[in-house]
Amino acid sequence: MTPTRLVATLVALLTTALPGAAEAAVGTARCAGRAPDAACPPPSPVLAGAHTAGRVTVTGDQVRYSWPGISFEGRFRGTGVGIVLDDAVNDYDVHLDGGLVATLVTPGRTTHWLTGLPDGRHTVRLVKRTESTWTAGAFGGFVPAPGGRILDPPRPRTRQIEFIGDSNTAGYGNMSTTRECTDEEVTRRTNTDLTFAARTARRLGADYQVNAYSGLGMVRNYGGHSPGTSYRTYYERALLADDGDVWARPATWRPQLVVVALGANDFSTALGPDEPWTPESLVTAYREAYHGFLDTLRARYGRATTIVVMATALPNTTDFAEAAERVARERVARGDDRIRYWYHDNAGVDLLGCHWHLSLRDHQLTADRLGAYLDTLPLRW
């Protein structure tokens, strides 16, 4: 059998046996013998021993990242493991064998050790709790304690979900028990790993990304700040502070489900006198931008991906919910039958997170309701 026919046969088999694996096989064949570039990033020694679904950039013996909720999963044999980090801004949770064992607050440049474990096989998971839109963190991999070794990482999950949103998706201040918080308290009390997004993905056994950026909207940001930018300015990036950065999306990342929750910042505050919209033209601009963003997602992931347009109740207006629902209806009318609209009325939420954001209880409530809704959809896992 010729090499070309062999690759084609393998792709056909993988398509049947493992959703998403065909793209990986094609990507591997495409990059074989080719110099590294944006489409074919260089192999990473860090990722040889750690699984991540997040947006990372390989830089020498590290991977760098900005988006919240990025996690790294590994396996090792022995009595301990070290976690190599270079990050003086973010907070991390560390899980060992499925349980939380440490929270690292702005760890800096360090190797954090877990030692004194029973000699044997273990799993370790590192997750970034916080947002860091202005800088990047760096992970240098897992290293074994003396006498141990790092094993092959867990295999990627066949189910993949991408969550796109703002502060509520990121988990802004969700661990707080009071609404009044300083900027420092917001950071320390944020945990993206306990948001409705992360909880929903774990319930479904899916790899996931939480590509959320507090304060940004589809066309207008909270209070009209940073005019000329929006969430769409940053969506393509891996490193949020790097103008022009584009994430080198691996062929293996092709989520079957995308949940978009953008619009609260567009409509929750009154328009200022210097802003270029009226209430009516803002709705029009929002709808037009949303259609363009959905076009981007369709071009990226194809027509088989289900996209949920998610809206939440606002106390001062129904424009967000009505505009988002109209966008979904218009897409379906155009023949895009895998667009869905889901409205969360926020019934029963206490909004005890910082600055009236969702609390941990609210995130669990939202995850339960979103999960029940997703159970009704014909998702193509």
C-alpha positions in Angstrom: 0.0 0.0 0.0 1.3 3.4 -0.9 2.0 6.0 1.9 -0.8 8.2 0.5 -3.3 5.4 0.6 -2.2 4.4 4.0 -2.8 7.9 5.4 -6.2 7.9 3.8 -7.1 4.5 5.3 -6.0 5.6 8.8 -8.0 8.8 8.5 -11.1 6.9 7.5 -10.7 4.5 10.4 -10.1 7.3 12.9 -13.1 9.2 11.7 -15.3 6.2 12.6 -13.6 5.3 15.9 -12.7 8.6 17.4 -14.5 11.9 16.6 -11.9 14.6 15.9 -9.1 12.2 15.4 -9.3 12.5 11.6 -8.3 16.2 11.9 -5.4 15.2 14.1 -4.2 12.6 11.6 -4.5 15.0 8.7 -2.7 17.7 10.7 0.1 15.3 11.5 0.5 14.3 7.9 0.4 17.9 6.7 3.1 19.0 9.1 5.5 16.0 8.6 8.9 17.3 7.4 7.7 20.9 7.3 9.4 23.8 9.1 7.4 25.1 12.1 5.1 27.9 11.4 1.7 29.2 12.6 -0.1 26.2 11.0 2.4 23.7 12.2 3.8 24.8 15.6 7.0 23.2 16.9 6.6 20.2 19.2 6.7 21.0 22.8 8.6 19.0 25.4 6.2 20.4 28.0 3.2 19.0 26.2 4.8 15.7 25.8 4.0 15.1 29.5 0.9 17.2 29.9 -2.5 17.4 28.2 -4.2 20.7 27.7 -7.1 21.9 25.6 -6.4 25.5 26.2 -4.9 28.2 24.0 -1.1 28.0 24.5 2.0 29.3 22.7 5.1 27.2 22.7 8.2 29.2 23.8 11.3 27.1 24.2 10.9 24.9 27.3 7.7 26.6 28.3 4.1 27.2 27.1 2.6 30.6 27.6 -1.1 31.6 27.9 -3.5 34.3 29.0 -7.1 33.0 28.9 -8.6 32.0 32.3 -9.3 28.4 33.2 -6.5 26.8 31.2 -5.5 23.5 32.8 -2.7 21.0 32.4 -3.2 17.3 33.2 -0.4 14.8 33.8 0.3 11.3 35.1 3.4 10.1 36.9 4.8 7.2 38.8 6.6 7.7 42.1 6.3 9.5 45.4 6.1 13.1 44.2 5.9 15.5 41.3 7.1 19.1 40.7 5.1 21.7 38.8 7.3 24.2 37.0 5.8 27.7 36.8 6.8 31.3 35.9 3.9 33.5 36.9 3.8 36.3 39.4 0.2 37.4 38.6 -2.2 34.5 38.5 -3.5 32.0 41.0 -3.7 28.3 40.4 -5.3 25.2 41.9 -3.5 21.9 42.1 -5.4 18.6 42.1 -3.8 15.3 42.9 -5.6 12.0 42.1 -8.8 14.0 41.7 -8.7 16.1 44.9 -7.7 19.7 45.5 -4.4 19.7 47.4 -3.0 23.3 47.0 -3.8 26.8 45.8 -0.8 28.7 44.5 -1.2 32.5 44.8 1.0 34.4 42.4 3.7 31.7 42.6 6.4 33.5 40.6 9.2 31.5 39.1 9.2 28.3 41.0 8.8 24.5 41.1 6.0 23.6 43.4 6.5 20.1 44.8 4.0 17.5 45.9 6.0 14.9 47.9 5.6 12.1 50.4 3.0 10.2 48.3 2.5 6.5 48.2 4.8 5.0 45.6 2.7 4.3 42.5 0.8 5.9 39.7 -0.8 9.3 40.2 -2.6 12.0 38.3 -2.0 15.7 38.7 -3.9 18.7 37.3 -3.0 22.4 37.4 -5.6 25.0 36.5 -5.4 28.7 36.2 -8.1 30.3 38.3 -7.8 33.9 37.3 -7.8 36.4 34.4 -4.6 38.1 33.2 -5.5 40.1 30.1 -2.4 42.3 30.3 0.2 39.6 30.7 0.9 35.9 30.2 1.7 33.0 32.5 4.1 30.2 31.7 4.1 26.5 32.5 7.3 24.5 32.3 5.9 21.1 32.7 5.7 18.4 35.3 8.9 16.9 36.7 9.3 13.6 38.7 10.6 13.3 42.2 13.8 11.3 42.5 13.2 7.7 41.5 10.0 8.5 39.6 9.1 9.3 36.1 6.5 11.3 34.1 4.1 9.0 32.2 2.3 9.7 29.0 -0.4 12.3 29.7 -4.2 11.5 29.6 -5.6 11.1 26.2 -7.7 14.0 24.9 -11.4 13.7 25.5 -13.5 13.1 22.4 -16.0 15.7 23.6 -15.0 19.4 23.2 -16.8 22.5 24.3 -15.8 26.2 23.8 -17.3 28.8 26.1 -17.1 32.4 24.9 -18.2 35.2 27.2 -17.5 38.0 29.7 -17.0 38.3 33.4 -19.8 35.9 34.4 -18.3 33.2 32.1 -14.8 33.9 33.6 -16.1 33.7 37.2 -15.4 37.2 38.2 -15.3 37.3 42.0 -17.4 34.2 42.2 -15.9 33.0 45.5 -16.7 36.2 47.3 -19.4 36.3 50.0 -19.7 40.1 49.8 -20.5 42.3 46.8 -18.1 45.0 47.7 -14.5 44.0 46.6 -11.3 45.8 45.9 -9.5 45.0 42.7 -7.1 42.7 44.6 -10.1 40.9 46.2 -11.7 40.4 42.8 -8.6 38.6 41.6 -8.1 36.4 44.7 -11.8 35.5 44.8 -12.1 34.6 41.1 -12.0 30.9 40.2 -12.8 30.0 36.6 -12.6 26.3 37.5 -15.8 26.7 39.5 -17.9 28.5 36.9 -21.0 27.3 35.1 -18.8 26.7 32.1 -16.2 24.4 33.8 -18.9 22.6 35.7 -21.0 22.0 32.6 -18.0 20.6 30.7 -17.0 18.3 33.6 -20.5 17.0 33.8 -20.4 16.1 30.1 -16.9 14.6 30.3 -15.6 17.2 27.8 -12.3 19.0 27.2 -13.1 22.7 27.2 -11.9 26.3 26.7 -13.2 29.3 28.7 -12.4 32.2 26.4 -13.8 34.9 28.5 -12.8 38.5 29.0 -14.4 40.7 31.7 -16.0 44.0 30.7 -16.1 43.4 27.0 -19.1 43.1 24.7 -19.8 42.2 21.1 -19.5 45.8 19.9 -19.6 47.9 23.1 -17.8 47.5 26.4 -19.1 48.0 29.9 -19.8 51.7 30.5 -18.5 52.5 27.0 -14.8 52.0 28.0 -12.0 51.3 25.5 -13.9 52.5 22.5 -12.8 51.0 19.2 -12.2 47.6 20.8 -14.6 44.7 21.7 -14.4 41.1 22.6 -13.9 40.4 18.8 -10.6 42.3 19.0 -9.1 39.6 21.1 -10.9 36.4 20.2 -8.3 35.1 17.7 -5.4 35.5 20.2 -3.6 33.1 22.5 -1.7 35.9 24.3 -4.2 38.7 24.9 -1.8 41.5 25.4 0.1 40.9 22.2 -1.4 42.9 19.4 -1.7 40.9 16.2 -1.2 37.5 18.0 -3.1 34.6 16.4 -3.5 31.3 18.2 -2.1 28.4 16.2 -5.2 26.3 16.5 -4.2 22.6 16.4 -6.2 20.4 14.0 -7.4 18.4 17.1 -9.4 21.4 18.4 -12.8 21.2 16.7 -15.5 21.5 19.4 -18.8 19.9 18.8 -20.4 22.6 21.0 -19.8 26.4 21.3 -21.7 28.5 23.9 -21.6 32.3 23.2 -22.6 34.6 26.1 -21.9 38.1 24.9 -24.2 41.1 25.2 -24.5 42.0 28.9 -21.8 44.6 28.6 -23.2 46.0 25.4 -26.6 46.8 27.0 -26.3 46.9 30.8 -25.1 50.5 31.1 -26.6 53.8 29.7 -25.0 55.2 26.5 -22.7 58.2 27.1 -23.0 61.4 25.1 -19.8 60.8 23.2 -20.7 57.3 22.1 -21.6 56.8 18.4 -24.9 54.9 19.0 -28.5 55.5 19.8 -30.3 52.7 21.7 -31.8 51.6 18.4 -28.5 51.7 16.4 -26.7 49.9 19.1 -29.1 47.0 18.7 -28.5 47.0 15.0 -24.7 47.2 15.3 -24.9 44.3 17.9 -26.9 42.1 15.6 -24.6 42.8 12.6 -21.5 42.1 14.6 -23.0 38.9 16.1 -23.7 37.6 12.6 -20.2 38.3 11.6 -18.8 36.6 14.7 -21.0 33.5 14.0 -19.6 33.5 10.4 -16.1 33.4 11.9 -17.1 30.4 14.1 -18.7 28.6 11.2 -15.6 29.1 9.0 -13.4 27.8 11.9 -15.4 24.8 13.0 -17.8 23.9 10.2 -21.5 23.4 10.0 -21.7 20.4 12.3 -20.8 22.3 15.4 -23.8 23.3 17.5 -23.6 27.0 18.6 -25.7 28.1 21.5 -26.5 31.8 21.6 -26.9 32.5 25.4 -28.6 35.5 26.9 -29.2 36.5 30.5 -31.7 38.8 32.2 -30.7 42.4 32.8 -32.5 44.6 35.3 -32.7 47.7 33.1 -33.5 46.4 29.6 -34.6 43.5 27.5 -32.5 44.6 24.5 -29.9 42.0 25.1 -32.2 39.0 25.2 -34.4 40.2 22.3 -31.4 41.0 20.0 -29.7 37.7 20.8 -32.9 35.7 20.2 -33.4 37.6 16.9 -29.9 36.7 15.7 -30.5 33.1 16.4 -33.8 33.1 14.6 -32.3 34.9 11.6 -29.5 32.3 11.4 -31.9 29.4 11.4 -34.0 31.2 8.7 -30.9 31.3 6.6 -30.5 27.5 6.9 -28.0 27.3 9.8 -30.0 24.7 11.7 -27.5 24.1 14.4 -27.8 27.5 16.0 -29.8 27.5 19.2 -30.9 30.2 21.6 -31.0 29.8 25.4 -32.2 32.4 27.8 -31.3 32.3 31.5 -33.7 34.4 33.5 -31.5 34.4 36.6 -34.4 33.2 38.7 -33.2 32.4 42.2 -29.7 33.8 41.8 -28.3 35.8 44.8 -25.5 37.7 42.9 -23.3 37.7 45.9 -20.1 37.6 43.8 -18.0 40.7 43.6 -19.9 43.7 42.2 -23.1 41.8 41.8 -21.7 39.0 39.8 -22.7 35.3 40.0 -21.7 33.5 43.2 -20.6 29.9 43.5 -24.1 29.0 44.2 -25.3 30.9 41.2 -22.8 29.2 38.9 -23.9 25.8 40.1 -27.5 26.8 39.5 -26.7 28.1 36.0 -24.7 24.9 35.2 -27.7 22.7 36.3 -30.1 24.7 34.0 -27.7 24.9 31.1 -27.0 21.2 31.4 -30.7 20.3 31.4 -31.1 22.4 28.2 -28.1 20.8 26.5 -29.6 17.4 27.3 -32.5 18.3 24.9 -30.2 19.0 22.0 -29.1 16.5 19.3 -25.4 17.1 19.9 -23.1 15.2 17.6 -20.5 14.0 20.1 
